[in-house]
Amino acid sequence: MKQTHKIEFGQFLASARAAAGLTQKGLASEVFVTESAVSKWERGLSYPDLATLSPLARALGVSEQELVTASEDHRGRHDARTAALHRRWRSALIWTTLGIYAVTLLTSAIVNISIDHSLSWFWIVGSAVLLAFSVTTLPMLLTARRGWSTLVAAVVSLGLLLASIPSLAGSTAFAVVAVAVLVGIVVIWGPLAVRSFGTPAMRRHAAVLCILVDAVALLVLLAVVLGAAGHAEAFARLALPLTIAGVAVALVVTLIVRYLPVPGLVRAALACLIGAGVVFFAGPFVDTLLASTPFALPAVQLATWTDATVNGNVSVLTALAFIAAAVVLALVATVVRRDRVTAEAL
């Protein structure tokens, strides 16, 4: 078996040498051995030393793995070519984008100074270029925490862009836009941040934690918007109670679904019952806050659909649909549990 491999190795070596355009003497000089040693390798009489494998592979234009196995590694060569092509493409893309950004900044600065004798709208262009750099070139330059670093850079550059726009800078509109952007980031990226940076306890209760953080972010947004609109007094009267009520419902549903030690179908049934209550009582609750009137349930008369009864009728029918769904889910849960008990008894 060993002699067979020597012969195969010799044949592979001779073929690779010929493909590289080398004579036995030329190959010997490349790897600092005698021509006789190369001849013995190709005739299957001996193997090269381990220290010779690396220079031998370089001289022949093959990998050390191909030398050891005496066969061409087409897949490995393809992967190597693909990796090299990717590195060249990546390098070209990085330098091209950097060049475009540099030319844009330099041209904008020259034109702005030439026309206005100062840097005014250049800062808008500069912050826009920084934003583009943050979401295109920066990820290719980073190796660790690429997503979060890109997010932070993009948010900072977006803030600079908004601050550089004259119609926004120094006005309440900037605060509204900035807070709206931050709220969107908290809502979308908050759960990922908890899982990436949170402690084990925080990750275990991520759903509840994210609901509370989102509620705080929403209250901040409402406070800023109402203040900018000149209705700051509506925050305590409307925004705060509505947000608390909505968060309370979301928390109750989350606690049931996440923590209640009952079958999933039962948890779904309980969530449907909560949905029925929300559908029926949410309207009167909101009307009470808006009109500052005592809490009163809507008029319900399914046989008569008028302006006075349509809201109540729709609420009742929707609540009944939720209740019916809860009943069906509970019955299915009972049947599944009974079948499981029967199967375990058998």
N, C-alpha and C positions, 0 to 999 in steps of 0.2 A: 504493500500500500504506500509505504514511504517512497520506494523507488518510483512508483507510478506518479506520485505527486512531483518528484524531482524532474521527471521527464516533462510533465505538464508545465511546471514552472519554467523549465528551459525553453520550451516552445513559446510560451507566452512572452518570455523575456526577449527572445529573438524577434518575434513579431513586433513587439513594442519598440525595439531598437530600430528595426527597419522603418517603422512608421515615423519614428522621430528623425530619420535621416542620418543615423549615426553608424559608424563602423564599430567593430569590436574594440579596436584601438582607441577610437574617439570616445566611446563609452567608458573605457578603462581610465582614460585621462580625466573624465568628468568626475568619477567617483574615487580617484586616487588608488586604483588597484592595477594589477598587471593585465595585459591582454590575455594571458593564459588563464587567469582567474575567470574572466568573462566567458572564455571558451568553455571552461568546465561547467559554469552555470548553465549555459545554453545546451550543453550535451547531457545535462541531467546528472552530472557526476558529483556536484556539491551545491550547497546553498551559500548565498552571501551572508556575511556577518550582520548581526542586528544593527550595529552602528552604521552599516552601509545602506540599509533600507531607505532611510530618508533621502540622502543625496541621490540614490539610484532612482527613486520615484520622481524626484524633481527633474533629473536628466531625461527620463523617458516621458514625462508629462502625464503620469498616471498617479493614482493614490497608493499609499502604503497598503491599504486594504486590498486593492487589486493585485498588488505584488504577492501578498501573503496567500490570497486565494487563487492566484494564477488565473484570474478571469476578469473581464471588464465589468465594472460596476456602472452600468448605464443609468440606473436610477440615481446613484450618488452623483454622477457627473451632471445629470439634469438638474438635481437639487442645487448643486454648487453653482451652475450657470444661472439658475433662477435667482439664487441669493445674491450673486454678483450683480445681475441685472437690476434687482430691487434696490441694492445699495446705490448703484449709479443713478437710477431714477429718483430715489429719495434725495440724494445729494443735489442733483440737477434742479429738482423742484424747490428745495430749500434756498439755493442760491438765486434761482430765478425770482421767487417771491420776494426775497430780501432785496434784490436789485430793483424790482418794481416799486416796492415800498420806499426805498431810498430815493429813487428818481422822483416819485410822487411828492415826497416831503420837500426835497430840494427845489423842485419846480414851483410848488405852491408857495414856499417861502420867498423865492425870488420874485414871483408875480405879485404876491401880496405887498411886499415892500416897494416894488416898482410903482404900483398903482396907488396904494393907500399910504405909503411911506411908514408903515407900521405892520406888525403882525396882528391881524384881527381875525378874519375868517380862516386863517391858517390853522388856528387851534381846533376848529371844527374838522378840518381835513386831517390834522394830526391825530386827534382822538379816534376818528373813523379808521384811519390806517392802523392804529394800535389795536382797535377792536378786531379788524380783519386779521392782523398778525396773531392775535390771541387764539382765534378759532381755526387758523389754517397752518401757520408755520410753527407756532410754539409747541403743539402736541408732537411734532416730529423731532423736536430738539430735546424733549424730556424723556426720561427713562423710568422714573418712579412717580406714583400718584399723578399720572398724566391727566386723568379726567378732572380731578379736583383742582389741580393747578390751573388747568385751562378754564374751568368755571370761574375761579377767583379772578384770574386775569381778565376774562371777558366782562365780568360784572364791574370791575374797577374801570376798565376802558369805556364801558357803556355809561357809567356815571360821569366820567370826564367828558364824554360826548354830549350828554344832556346838559351838563354844566356850562359847556362852551357855546351853546346855542343862545344867542342874545334874548330871544323871546321867552326862554325858560329861566335863564339865570336870574336869581334874585326874586323870582315870583313864586306864588303858591303853587303854580302848575308844576314846577320842578319837584317840589316836595311830594305832590300827588303821584307823579310819574315814577319818581324814585322809590317811594314806598310800595307802589303797585308792583314794580319789578321785583323788589325784595320779597314781597308776599308770594309772588309766583315762584320764586326760587325756593322759598321755605316749603311751600306746599309740594312742589315737584321733587326737590332734592333732599328734603328733610328726612324721609324714611331711609334713603340711601346713606345719609350722613350718620344716622343712628346706628345702622348696621356696620358702617365702616369704622367709626371712631368711638362708638358707645361701649360702655362696660357690658359684661354678660347680663347683668340685671336690666340695663336699659334696652338691650336687644330683645330680652325676653318679654318686656312690656312695651315694645316699640309702637304698637297700634295706639294704646292709650296715650303714650307720651306725644306722639305725632298729632293726635286730635287736640290735645291741650295747647301745644305749640302753635298749631294752625289757628286755633281760636284766638290766641293772643295776637298773632299777626293780623288776623282779620279785624280785630278791635282797633289795632293801631291804624290800619288802613281807613276804617270808617271814621275814626277820630280826625285824621288828616283831611279826608274828603269833606266831611261835614264842616270842619273848621274853615277850609278853603272856600266853601260855598256860603259861609256866613250863617250856618245853622248849628253852631257848636252845642246849643242847648238840646238838640235832638239826640245827641249821643247818649246821655243818661236816660232820656225818656223813651227812645225807640231802639237805637242800635244795641245798647248793652243788654236789655232784657231779651230781645230777639236772639242775639248771639248766644246768651246763656241758655235759653230754651233749646235752641238747635243743638248746641254742644251737649246738653244734658241727654237729649234723645240719642245722639250719636254715641255717647259714652255708654248708655244703658244697653244699646244694641251690641256694641263692641264687647262689653263685659259678658253678655249672655253668650255670644258666638265664640268668644275667645276662652272664657274661663269656666262657664257653667258645666259641671260634670254630668251631662246627660247626652244621649245620642244626638247626632247632627240634625236629624229630622225634627226632633223636639225643639232644638234651638231655633231652627227655621220657623217652626210653628209659633214660638214665642215672639220672634221678630215680626211675624205677620200680625199678631195681636197688637204689638206696639204700633205698627204701621196703621192699623185701623183706628187706634186712639188718636194718632197724629192727624190723620185725614179728617177726623170728625171735630177735633178741638182746636186745630191750628188756626183755622179761619176766624172763629170767634175771638181767639186770643189776639191775633193781629189786629182785628177790627177794634178791639178794646184799647189797644195801645195807640192806634192811629186817631181814633175819635175821642179818646179819653172818656169812655162811657163804661158803665158796669158790664161785667162779663155776662153774656147771654148766648145760649145755643141758637142756631138758626132754625127758622120755621121749617117743619118737615110735613109734607102732605103729598104722598106719592101719586094720589089720584088727580092732583091738580098741579100743573106746572106753570107757574107765573113768575114774574120778576121777584116776588117776595119768597117763593119757595124753591126756586131752581137750585140755588146754592146748597140749601139744606138737603134737598133730594139727592143731588149728585154726591154730596158728602156721605150720606147714609148708604147709598148703593155701593160706593167705593169701599166704605168701611165694611159692609157686609161681604164684599168680595174678598177682602183681606181675611175676615173671620172664617169664611168658607175654606179658603186656602189653608188656614191654620188647622181647621178640623180635619181636612184631608191628610195633611202632613202628620197629624197626631195619629190618625187611624193607620196610615201606612207604617209609622214607627211601631205601633202596637203589633201589627201583623209580622213585621220583620223580627221583632223581639221574640214573639211566640214561636216563629219558625226556627229561630236560632236556639231557643231553649229546647225545642223538640229534637233538633238535630244533635245537640249535645247529650240529651238523655239517651238517644239511640247509640 
